[in-house]
Amino acid sequence: MKHVILDTNILLDIFVFKDPRAANLSNALQNREFAAYASLATMEEFSDVVSRPLFSLEDQQQTEMTRQWQALSQLIDAGRIEGAPWKCRDSDDQIFLDIAFTVRPSILISKDNEVLKLASRAAEQGILITANYNDYALD
């Protein structure tokens, strides 16, 4: 089964914005066509982001989105996460790279330019870093 890591912006497109570009990815996630990985830190980040006033989500909506993501993802214990050999300039995004490195071969879907800049180096370690929502389906 493929190992996929979704950064917070991708999760927002799935759960908050219902972005049509993410529809196939969302369906595949719901149908468990791949193993989606998260950590306590990434879960907390998602919960924090959806609680921001910018999104105007009621507490019940925030809780439900977080619950859904928890149910659909496999939580990796922080003690099992290996540090990736390359560092992201945005330290908040490093955890996504570390998770992808830990469960490699893997696919990290992100729209973050600082993460995407590391794609060629990550490919050497069996990690596809991409902004394409449909790359989860690649062999």
Secondary structure, 3 states (H helix, E strand, C coil): CCEEEECHHHHHHHHCCCCHHHHHHHHHHHCCCCEEEEEHHHHHHHHHHHCCHHHCCCHHHHHHHHHHHHHHEEEECHHHCCCCCCCCCCHHHHHHHHHHHHCCCEEEECCCHHHHCCHHHHHCCCEEEECCHHHHHCC
